[in-house]
Each structure stands twice: as structure tokens, then as C-alpha cells.
């Protein structure tokens, strides 16, 4: 049953996550809430790993999520299910490319999809910020200082400033972030 659910969930994600790998994040949050395959905290780790490894983010995340849910067979099935809709759609579009390019409905549909994708990415970004920088809920005024993970905020500010000023290769910042995370949490 897990394999069927993995296939269906990741097929749906691949079918509707228009806009690239980051557009899969809202779907992955929904999956985390619906099944016990991985937690939202593990999802944030998946995003970090997927961003720092070669390959498409969505595929990396589907592979990792499938592995957490059902080991190697789950990772293979999740990855296959995620890319299958795109493959099928590309086959159909390739056969009718001229008609699609000139069709005003298709052009109008893409005009509506662009802001929708931006909205999905904004929601996903907010969810990542919340999990990364906020630690819980505020019940008393004294809890306010414990609500924000100041180490994470400071690390973010330092790395953000370094990226903007130094403009080095992203792998350098990923390595520095990992090293800082290790040192901060010793």
C-alpha cells in the first residue's frame, strides 16, 4: 500500500508542480502532514541537501522522500512517479507543437500560471523560513527571545552578505554553512 501511495502522491506532485523543482515544496509539505514518511524538519533538510547536490531539486527530493518512506524501492518509485507526468506531457506536446505555440488559450494559460507559480514558491519560502528561524510558539512575553533561533538568523545574515559581496561559487557557501552548523551546535 505504501508503494501505491508513494506513486500516486509523487505522480500528482510531478503533474501539478509547474515551475521546476522548488514548486514541489508545497506538495511535499502536504505529504509530510498527511503521512508519517518524513517530518517537516526532515523536509527542510531534504531541501538543503537537494540544493547542494547535482541534479534537479524536485527529483532529488522525491528520491530522498521515497527512501525515507520505503527505502531504495521507494526512492526509485517516487522518482519515477515524479518525472512520469512531465515525460508524458512532453510527448503529447511534441506531437502537437505547432498548434500549441499558436493557440491563444495556451498562451493565456501560461500568463495565469506564472503568477501562480510565484505564489507557490513564496508560500514554500515562507514555510522554510518558519522552520529555519522560528522555534515554536509564544505563550508569554519571556518566550519571545526563545521563539527566534538567533544563531540561524545570524548565520543567514553573514552568509547572505557574503554571497552578495563576494560572489563566490555556491558550493563554498554551502560548505561554510555546513561547517558553521557543525561548530555552532557542538
Protein Blocks (a to p, Z undefined) as FASTA:
>chain_A
ZZmmmmmmmmmmmmmmghijklmmmmmmmmmmmpckbcfklmmmmmmmmmmpgcjfklmm
mmmmmmmmnojmlmmmmmmmmmmmmmmmmmmmmmmmmmmmmmmklmmmmmmmmmmmmmmm
mmmmmmmmmmmmpgbdcfbfklmmmmpcfklmmmmmmmmmmmmmnopafklmmmmmmmmm
mmmmZZ
